[in-house]
Amino acid sequence: MGIIVNSLFSVFVTLGTVPIIRCPRGNAAEMVAEKLDKKLRENLRDARNSLFTTDSIQSGQVSFQRPLLVILDRNMDLATPLHHTWTYQALAHDVLDLKLNQVVIEETTETHSASPSGARPKKKTKTYDLNPKDKFWSQQKGSPFPTVAEAVQSELESYRASEDEVKRLKSAMGLEGEDDSAISMLSDNTAKITSAVSSLPELLERKRVIDMHTNVASAILDNIKERKLDIYFEMEEKLMSKSSLDKSLLDMINDPDAGQAEDKMRLFIIFYICGQSMTDVEFDQYASALEAQGCNLAPLYYVKRWKAYTKMASAPNMYAGGGTKTVSMFSKLMSQGSEFVMEGVKNLVVKRHNLPVTKVVDSLMEIKSSQETDDYRYFDPKMLRVTDASSIPRNRTPFQEAMVFVVGGGNYIEYQNLVDYVRGKAGSSSKRITYGCSELLNAQQFLRQLSQLGQETH
């Protein structure tokens, strides 16, 4: 707790600005907010040694409005961290365990030497850096996977065209004989070949980036096909948006070819959180089916207890507005010679909607009244004396900048949803949201934490 408070304090000292803090009541987020408010207050009181004396002028950011810091608790939404995702960056984090902008892929190496029948193919691991300087990654990391696959294919075709042009010019420069046509072609191509040679390093870098994304996207595609992740994603979106399912949940759990045990557990927990209340008999029926598929039931025990103790009155509407639609076919990827065999994978387009964290941030930034945020606590460290909460003069101007911090683990799904929210705000190019968390977890790591909590409570 102390580390989180000190880290957040350091962030605002670096920014040179004192935030207005909002948080829900009665959980870890409130404890962090209280301690941070106290630490900021104590620093501001000591005028001689205060780290905020210049208040953003020193850092070159003269802002007339202070930022909003929204501190949230992971307990407010346990479904989103377990959700099977469909965007490039979130899929890489979920399926390939993206960590510190680095992704490790296992590749099977084919050996041509005689090997005993039934011998396992050798596997080697390759590490790739997915950094912000990579233009393709920056543009596509928030795109749905089918869009990314099409973009990789387009980049590949564009590169091949450039490469063919260089090869053609090289052969033209090697023409023999001194007839007029050869000399005129030579003079025409001199400028072109000079340009081609100067762009060679850029071409090689493009090839490296394309090869990297081809390998990463192929590894993700293999997982999608093997674990039927497109079907899980579509089912979960329907569950969260209260749409009817094409296939019953029990059939999906009992299907031995439908993903891993972990995928089935994630699907059921989302159904249990987002669906209507179920009887103990129904719960036990699902639990038995999950156990038969090799699932560890410990996470379920914790979620069951959490649901009993949490205010779930607003839960049915928390995920409203989601869902997917299926586009008929992958236009560019159906051409022959495509690197990606997308056969059997659904081309899903996600409907724009706000997740619970985004809804809370929207209410607090726009000063809207909502059921979820009306009882949130309000801290203003610049106010000298803390009086009764109802008498605090509150900011009535919508915030242009917000920092969102989740205590108990965050994920790329929420981050991407906030990015899309800012992009979708008409005329709000100046709005900025920064997302942070105590740790960045993928679904497997989060399920492991729920499992530990379940073992402690059961």
C-alpha positions in Angstrom: 0.0 0.0 0.0 2.8 2.4 0.9 4.6 1.6 -2.3 1.5 2.5 -4.4 1.0 5.8 -2.5 4.7 6.8 -2.8 4.7 5.9 -6.5 1.5 8.0 -7.2 3.0 10.9 -5.2 6.2 10.7 -7.3 4.2 10.8 -10.5 2.4 14.0 -9.5 5.6 15.6 -8.2 7.2 14.9 -11.6 4.1 16.4 -13.4 4.3 19.4 -11.0 0.6 19.4 -10.3 -1.8 18.5 -7.5 -4.8 16.4 -8.6 -8.3 16.3 -7.4 -8.9 12.7 -6.2 -12.1 10.6 -6.5 -12.5 7.0 -5.3 -15.3 4.6 -4.3 -15.9 3.9 -0.6 -15.0 1.0 1.6 -12.2 -0.7 -0.2 -8.4 -0.6 -1.0 -8.9 2.3 -3.4 -10.3 4.5 -0.6 -7.3 3.6 1.6 -4.8 4.6 -1.1 -6.8 7.8 -1.8 -6.8 8.8 2.0 -3.0 8.1 2.4 -2.2 10.0 -0.9 -4.3 13.0 0.1 -2.6 13.1 3.5 0.9 12.9 1.9 0.1 15.6 -0.6 -1.4 17.8 2.1 1.6 17.5 4.4 3.9 18.4 1.5 1.9 21.4 0.6 1.7 22.6 4.2 5.5 22.9 4.4 5.9 25.9 2.1 9.7 26.0 2.4 10.2 22.3 1.4 7.2 21.7 -0.7 7.8 19.9 -4.0 4.9 21.7 -5.6 5.9 25.4 -5.2 6.1 26.2 -8.8 3.0 24.0 -9.6 3.6 22.9 -13.2 5.3 26.1 -14.4 8.8 24.6 -13.9 7.8 21.6 -16.0 6.8 23.9 -18.8 3.1 22.9 -18.6 1.1 26.0 -17.6 -2.3 24.5 -17.1 -5.3 26.4 -15.7 -7.0 23.2 -14.7 -5.9 20.5 -12.4 -6.1 16.9 -13.4 -8.5 14.4 -12.0 -7.1 11.2 -10.3 -9.6 8.4 -10.3 -8.5 5.5 -8.0 -10.5 2.3 -8.5 -10.6 -1.1 -6.9 -10.3 -4.3 -9.1 -13.4 -5.6 -7.2 -15.6 -3.2 -9.1 -15.3 -5.4 -12.2 -14.0 -9.0 -12.2 -15.4 -9.9 -15.6 -13.3 -7.7 -17.9 -9.8 -9.1 -16.8 -11.1 -12.6 -17.7 -12.7 -11.6 -21.0 -11.3 -13.2 -24.1 -10.2 -10.2 -26.2 -10.1 -9.5 -30.0 -7.6 -6.6 -30.3 -3.9 -7.1 -31.3 -2.1 -5.8 -28.2 -4.6 -7.4 -25.8 -4.4 -10.7 -27.6 -0.6 -10.7 -27.6 -0.8 -10.1 -23.8 -3.4 -12.8 -23.2 -2.1 -15.5 -25.6 1.7 -14.8 -25.9 2.3 -13.1 -22.5 3.5 -9.7 -23.7 5.7 -8.2 -21.0 7.6 -5.0 -20.9 6.9 -4.5 -24.7 8.6 -7.9 -25.3 6.9 -11.0 -26.6 8.3 -14.6 -26.7 7.1 -17.0 -29.3 7.8 -20.7 -29.6 8.6 -21.8 -33.1 8.8 -25.4 -34.4 11.9 -26.1 -36.4 11.7 -28.6 -39.2 14.7 -31.0 -39.3 15.4 -32.6 -42.7 17.7 -35.2 -41.2 16.3 -38.7 -40.7 14.5 -38.8 -37.4 12.8 -41.7 -35.7 9.1 -41.9 -36.4 7.0 -40.3 -33.8 9.8 -38.0 -32.6 8.6 -34.6 -31.5 9.7 -31.6 -33.7 12.3 -29.4 -32.0 11.0 -26.1 -30.7 13.0 -22.9 -30.3 11.9 -19.6 -28.7 12.2 -16.2 -30.4 11.9 -12.8 -28.7 10.5 -9.7 -30.4 10.4 -6.1 -29.2 7.1 -4.4 -29.8 8.1 -0.8 -29.1 6.2 2.5 -29.7 8.7 3.5 -32.4 7.3 0.7 -34.6 4.8 2.6 -36.8 2.8 -0.5 -37.6 2.5 -1.5 -33.9 1.4 2.0 -32.9 -1.2 2.1 -35.6 -2.6 -1.4 -35.3 -2.2 -2.4 -31.6 -5.8 -1.4 -30.8 -7.3 -2.9 -34.0 -9.4 -6.1 -34.2 -7.2 -9.1 -35.1 -8.7 -9.7 -38.6 -7.9 -6.0 -39.5 -4.3 -6.5 -38.3 -4.0 -9.7 -40.4 -5.2 -7.8 -43.5 -2.8 -4.9 -42.7 0.2 -7.3 -42.4 -0.8 -8.8 -45.7 -1.0 -5.4 -47.4 2.4 -4.4 -46.0 3.9 -7.6 -47.2 2.6 -7.1 -50.8 3.8 -3.5 -50.7 7.3 -4.6 -49.6 7.4 -7.3 -52.3 6.5 -4.7 -55.0 9.4 -2.4 -53.8 11.8 -5.4 -53.7 10.8 -6.4 -57.3 11.4 -2.8 -58.5 15.0 -2.9 -57.0 15.7 -6.3 -58.6 14.4 -5.1 -62.0 16.5 -2.0 -61.9 19.6 -4.1 -60.9 19.1 -6.3 -64.0 18.6 -3.2 -66.2 21.9 -1.8 -65.0 23.7 -5.0 -65.9 22.7 -4.7 -69.6 25.5 -5.7 -72.1 26.3 -4.2 -75.4 26.5 -0.5 -76.4 23.5 -0.1 -78.6 21.3 3.0 -78.3 18.5 1.4 -76.3 21.0 0.1 -73.7 22.6 3.6 -73.3 19.2 5.4 -73.0 17.9 2.9 -70.5 21.1 3.3 -68.5 20.7 7.0 -68.3 17.0 6.7 -67.4 17.6 4.2 -64.6 20.7 5.9 -63.0 18.5 8.2 -60.9 16.1 5.4 -60.1 18.8 3.0 -59.0 20.5 5.8 -56.9 17.1 6.3 -55.2 16.6 2.6 -54.7 20.1 2.1 -53.2 19.6 5.0 -50.8 16.3 3.5 -49.7 17.7 0.0 -49.2 18.3 0.4 -45.3 14.7 1.5 -45.0 13.6 -1.4 -47.1 15.5 -3.9 -44.9 14.0 -2.4 -41.8 10.5 -2.7 -43.3 11.2 -6.3 -44.0 12.3 -6.9 -40.4 9.2 -5.3 -39.0 6.9 -7.1 -41.5 8.5 -10.5 -40.7 8.2 -9.8 -37.0 4.5 -9.0 -37.2 3.8 -11.9 -39.5 5.3 -14.3 -36.9 3.5 -12.7 -34.0 0.2 -12.6 -35.8 0.7 -16.2 -37.0 1.3 -17.3 -33.4 -1.8 -15.5 -32.3 -3.8 -17.0 -35.2 -2.7 -20.6 -34.2 -4.0 -20.0 -30.7 -7.3 -18.6 -32.0 -7.8 -21.7 -34.1 -6.6 -24.2 -31.6 -8.6 -22.8 -28.6 -11.6 -21.4 -30.7 -11.0 -17.9 -29.1 -13.2 -16.2 -31.7 -16.2 -18.3 -30.4 -15.4 -17.5 -26.8 -15.0 -13.8 -27.5 -18.3 -13.7 -29.3 -20.2 -15.7 -26.6 -18.7 -13.5 -23.8 -19.7 -10.3 -25.7 -23.3 -11.7 -26.0 -23.3 -12.6 -22.3 -22.1 -9.1 -21.2 -24.6 -7.4 -23.5 -27.5 -9.7 -22.6 -28.0 -11.1 -26.1 -29.2 -14.6 -26.8 -26.6 -17.4 -27.3 -26.4 -19.6 -30.4 -25.0 -22.5 -28.3 -25.8 -23.3 -24.7 -23.1 -22.6 -22.2 -23.2 -26.2 -20.9 -22.6 -27.6 -24.4 -19.6 -25.3 -24.8 -18.2 -26.4 -21.4 -18.8 -30.1 -22.3 -17.3 -29.8 -25.8 -13.8 -31.4 -25.5 -12.6 -29.6 -28.6 -13.6 -26.1 -27.4 -10.5 -24.6 -25.9 -8.6 -25.3 -22.7 -10.0 -25.8 -19.2 -8.9 -22.2 -18.3 -11.0 -20.8 -21.3 -14.1 -22.6 -20.0 -13.6 -21.4 -16.5 -13.2 -17.8 -17.8 -16.4 -18.1 -19.8 -18.4 -19.5 -16.9 -17.2 -16.8 -14.4 -18.3 -14.1 -16.9 -21.7 -15.8 -17.3 -22.0 -16.1 -13.5 -21.1 -12.4 -12.9 -23.1 -10.9 -15.7 -26.1 -13.2 -15.8 -29.1 -13.4 -13.5 -28.8 -15.1 -10.2 -28.8 -18.9 -10.3 -29.8 -21.6 -7.7 -27.3 -23.7 -5.8 -28.4 -26.7 -7.8 -27.7 -24.9 -11.1 -24.3 -23.7 -9.8 -23.3 -27.2 -8.7 -24.3 -28.6 -12.2 -22.0 -26.1 -13.9 -19.3 -26.7 -11.3 -19.4 -30.5 -11.9 -19.2 -30.0 -15.7 -16.2 -27.7 -15.3 -14.5 -30.2 -12.9 -15.0 -33.0 -15.4 -13.2 -30.9 -18.0 -10.2 -30.5 -15.7 -10.9 -27.1 -14.2 -9.6 -25.9 -10.9 -12.8 -24.7 -9.0 -11.0 -22.5 -6.5 -11.6 -19.3 -8.5 -15.3 -20.1 -8.5 -15.5 -20.2 -4.7 -14.0 -16.8 -4.4 -16.3 -15.3 -7.1 -19.4 -16.8 -5.5 -18.4 -15.3 -2.2 -17.5 -12.0 -3.8 -20.9 -11.8 -5.6 -22.7 -12.5 -2.3 -21.0 -9.6 -0.5 -20.8 -7.0 -3.3 -23.5 -4.6 -4.2 -24.6 -6.2 -7.4 -27.7 -4.2 -8.0 -26.2 -2.2 -10.8 -24.3 -5.2 -12.3 -26.8 -6.2 -15.0 -26.4 -2.8 -16.7 -22.6 -2.4 -16.2 -21.7 -4.0 -19.5 -24.7 -2.7 -21.6 -24.1 -1.7 -25.2 -21.5 -4.4 -26.1 -21.8 -7.2 -28.6 -20.3 -8.1 -32.0 -21.4 -8.4 -35.6 -19.8 -10.9 -38.1 -18.6 -9.6 -41.4 -19.1 -12.0 -44.2 -15.5 -12.7 -45.3 -11.9 -11.6 -45.1 -11.7 -9.8 -48.4 -8.0 -9.3 -48.7 -7.0 -12.6 -47.0 -9.0 -14.8 -49.3 -6.6 -14.1 -52.1 -4.2 -16.9 -53.0 -0.7 -16.7 -51.5 -1.9 -15.0 -48.3 0.3 -15.6 -45.2 -2.7 -16.1 -43.0 -5.1 -19.0 -43.5 -8.1 -17.5 -41.8 -10.5 -20.3 -42.8 -12.8 -21.3 -39.9 -12.1 -18.0 -38.0 -14.9 -15.5 -37.6 -14.3 -12.0 -38.9 -15.9 -10.3 -35.9 -16.3 -6.5 -35.6 -16.8 -5.2 -32.0 -19.5 -2.7 -31.3 -18.2 0.5 -29.6 -19.2 0.5 -26.0 -17.8 1.6 -22.7 -16.6 -0.9 -20.1 -17.4 -0.2 -16.3 -14.1 1.6 -15.7 -14.7 3.9 -18.8 -18.3 4.6 -17.6 -17.0 5.7 -14.2 -14.3 7.9 -15.7 -16.8 9.5 -18.1 -19.2 10.3 -15.2 -16.4 11.8 -13.1 -14.7 13.8 -15.9 -18.0 15.2 -17.3 -19.4 15.9 -13.8 -22.5 13.7 -14.6 -24.8 12.3 -12.0 -24.8 8.5 -12.0 -25.8 5.6 -9.7 -22.2 4.3 -9.7 -20.3 7.5 -8.9 -22.7 9.7 -6.8 -21.3 8.3 -3.5 -17.6 8.5 -4.6 -15.4 10.3 -2.1 -13.9 13.7 -3.1 -10.4 14.8 -2.0 -8.8 18.1 -2.7 -5.3 18.2 -1.1 -5.1 22.0 -1.7 -7.9 22.7 0.8 -6.4 23.5 4.1 -9.0 22.0 6.4 -11.0 18.9 5.7 -14.6 19.6 6.6 -17.8 17.6 6.0 -17.8 16.1 2.5 -21.1 17.7 1.6 -19.8 21.2 2.2 -16.7 20.8 0.0 -16.8 23.3 -2.9 -16.6 21.0 -5.9 -15.2 21.6 -9.3 -18.1 22.1 -11.7 -16.1 22.4 -14.9 -15.6 19.1 -16.9 -12.0 17.8 -16.6 -9.7 17.8 -19.6 -7.2 15.5 -18.1 -7.6 12.4 -16.0 -5.3 9.7 -14.5 -7.0 6.3 -13.8 -5.3 4.0 -11.4 -6.6 0.5 -10.6 -5.6 -1.1 -7.4 -5.4 -4.9 -7.7 -4.4 -5.2 -11.4 -5.2 -3.7 -14.7 -5.3 -5.0 -18.3 -5.0 -3.9 -21.9 -8.7 -4.4 -22.6 -9.6 -1.4 -20.2 -6.6 0.6 -21.5 -7.8 0.2 -25.1 -11.4 1.0 -24.2 -10.3 4.3 -22.6 -8.2 5.1 -25.7 -11.3 4.5 -27.9 -13.4 6.6 -25.5 -11.1 9.6 -25.9 -11.0 9.2 -29.7 -14.7 8.9 -29.9 -15.4 12.2 -28.0 -16.5 14.7 -30.6 -14.4 17.9 -30.4 -12.4 16.7 -27.4 -8.9 16.4 -29.0 -7.5 18.1 -25.9 -8.9 15.4 -23.5 -6.2 13.2 -22.1 -6.5 10.0 -20.0 -3.6 8.1 -18.6 -4.2 4.5 -17.4 -2.2 2.9 -14.6 -2.4 -0.1 -12.3 -0.6 -1.8 -9.4 0.3 -4.6 -11.9 -0.6 -5.4 -15.5 -2.2 -8.9 -15.5 -3.4 -11.2 -18.3 -6.4 -13.5 -17.7 -4.2 -16.5 -16.8 -2.4 -14.5 -14.1 -5.6 -13.0 -12.8 -7.3 -16.4 -12.7 -4.3 -17.7 -10.6 -4.9 -14.8 -8.1 -8.6 -15.7 -7.9 -7.6 -19.3 -7.3 -5.3 -18.4 -4.4 -8.1 -16.3 -2.9 -10.6 -19.1 -3.4 -8.3 -21.6 -1.6 -8.1 -19.2 1.4 -11.9 -18.6 1.6 -13.0 -22.2 0.9 
